[in-house]
């Protein structure tokens, strides 16, 4: 089990994106999700984080959770085209 607590320093977030991407590419979706959910707790108003949580839930075939987070992301930043 991986549990990380992050300060929301954007440099740190970009570094962690590389770590998360590496985990994702290795098929460690639950580990990636755990990291993003931790970031989501720290910054629930971040549309990018909410969308990534949704994408990860979708890849884990949990569509109800995916819909919740993608909907949150759209609500937070409706003009984003990457959803």
C-alpha positions in Angstrom: 0.0 0.0 0.0 1.4 3.4 -1.0 0.3 6.4 1.1 1.7 9.8 0.3 0.9 13.2 1.8 1.9 16.1 -0.5 2.2 19.8 0.0 0.4 21.4 -2.9 3.6 22.9 -4.4 3.1 22.8 -8.2 6.7 21.7 -8.8 6.0 18.7 -6.5 2.8 18.0 -8.2 4.5 17.8 -11.6 7.2 15.5 -10.2 4.5 13.3 -8.8 2.7 13.2 -12.1 5.8 11.5 -13.5 5.7 9.0 -10.6 1.9 8.5 -11.1 2.4 8.0 -14.9 5.1 5.4 -14.3 2.8 3.5 -11.9 -0.1 3.8 -14.4 2.0 2.5 -17.3 3.0 -0.5 -15.1 -0.7 -1.3 -14.5 -0.6 -0.1 -10.9 -3.9 1.7 -11.2 -4.9 1.4 -7.6 -1.5 2.9 -6.5 -2.0 5.8 -8.9 -5.6 6.2 -7.7 -4.5 6.3 -4.1 -2.0 9.1 -4.8 -4.5 11.2 -6.8 -7.2 10.6 -4.1 -4.7 12.0 -1.5 -4.2 15.0 -3.7 -7.9 15.3 -4.1 -8.4 15.5 -0.3 -5.8 18.3 -0.1 -7.3 20.2 -3.0 -10.8 19.1 -3.8 -11.4 22.2 -6.0 -8.7 21.1 -8.6 -10.5 20.0 -11.8 -7.4 18.3 -13.1 -7.1 16.1 -10.0 -10.8 15.3 -10.1 -10.6 14.3 -13.8 -7.6 12.1 -13.2 -9.4 10.3 -10.3 -12.3 9.8 -12.7 -10.1 8.4 -15.4 -8.5 6.0 -13.0 -11.8 4.8 -11.7 -13.0 4.3 -15.3 -9.9 2.2 -16.0 -10.7 0.1 -12.9 -14.2 -0.4 -14.3 -15.9 1.5 -11.5 -18.1 3.7 -13.7 -20.3 5.2 -10.9 -17.2 6.6 -9.1 -15.7 7.7 -12.5 -18.9 9.6 -13.3 -18.8 11.4 -9.9 -15.3 12.6 -10.3 -15.6 13.5 -14.0 -18.8 15.4 -13.2 -17.0 17.3 -10.4 -14.2 18.2 -12.8 -16.7 19.5 -15.4 -18.5 21.5 -12.7 -15.2 23.0 -11.5 -13.9 23.9 -15.0 -16.6 23.5 -17.6 -14.5 25.0 -20.5 -11.8 22.3 -20.2 -11.8 20.1 -23.4 -9.8 17.2 -22.0 -12.7 15.4 -20.2 
